[in-house]
Amino acid sequence: MTETAVPGTTTEPGGRVTLVVHRRLAEKDYPAYEAWQKKVADSVSRWPGFLERELIRPNPPLQVDWVTVQHFRDAGSARGWLQSAERKNLVDEIGDRFIGNDDVHLFTEEAKHPSEAASVLISSRVAPEDEARFLEWQREISAIESRFEGFVGHKVERPVAGVQDDWVVVLSFDSEPHLNAWLDSPERAALLEEGAAYNEQLKLTRSSYGFGFWSGRSSPDALPDPVFKSNLLVLLMLYPIVFLWGYFIADPLFADHGVPFWLSLFIGNLVSTQLLGWFFVPWAFKLFGWWVKRGVPVKTHVLGYAIVVAGYLVSMGLYAWLMSLRPAN
């Protein structure tokens, strides 16, 4: 779905800016979110400097978020919208339906390569009853951050049970001086005081990676990851999930108790796609980010393929070994 600004809007040479927002919602909230997006489209279309807008639906397992891409004439227009009362009021209407990955990117045509950018990882422990307020506080922070020179992105990662107990915020600016200007600013100090309840265990870690390390792209116009490599990574995650599910759950709990195969197959596919979309595929893409991007050296290509093939062999060997443990019929 694409919305375009009213005729007569012009673009300043080299000044075009793109605002990319990722949202994750429960599937039951999709209709409400689409209806809400129409209100957003109507409001932003009247914003000075707005050019066009695209709404991208989730496509599990490779993409589980809703993605909104909004183009503006210049950085001032984009930041003005990001900070506006109109946008805040709209977000407040549906913010309680977001279930994580509150992710905001601001790109310009002159954006630096992600390796030249500067990032920090900010982790904090949040009580379950405070999560809604914490996310609202993070939205307030990202709106103010966007006013500072060089702002690239603000991404919120939810805790992962058994892996990561903290909430993690990935904050990126286009250079170290611009990042430091925000970190040392009185505006940030005031926000930290406001959110003191979340700062008792707050940790800040600097990273040499730009925001592209998390999103997989350095700008909205960057070439997509090679499809063939992406498919290989999906298979690397899918195969062990399928055989482990079949060996330890489907066969002993379903097949041996008369559950029809068509139903067992559906349940298995349901579980595997959810595990892939929410956990394993995003994790694999981050782990292999150095390999899936275009333009890497030949040695890097070969090393990545070798690791993936080795993963396949280990998975098949494990499955063969498990099958050998079963008594012969």
Secondary structure, 3 states (H helix, E strand, C coil): CEEECCCCCCCCCCCCEEEEEEECECHHHHHHHHHHHHHHHHHHCCCCCEEEEEEECCECCCECCEEEEEEECCHHHHHHHHHCHHHHHHHHHHHHHECCCCEEEEEECCCCCHHHCEEEEEEECCCHHHHHHHHHHHHHHHHHHCCCCCEEEEEEECCECCCECCEEEEEEECCHHHHHHHHCCHHHHHHHHHCHHHCCCCEEEEECCCCHHHHCCCCCCCCCCCHHHHHHHHHHHHHHHHHHHHHHHHHHHHHHHCCCHHHHHHHHHHHHHHHHHHHHHHHHHHHCHHHHCCCCCHHHHHHHHHHHHHHHHHHHHHHHHHHHHCCCC
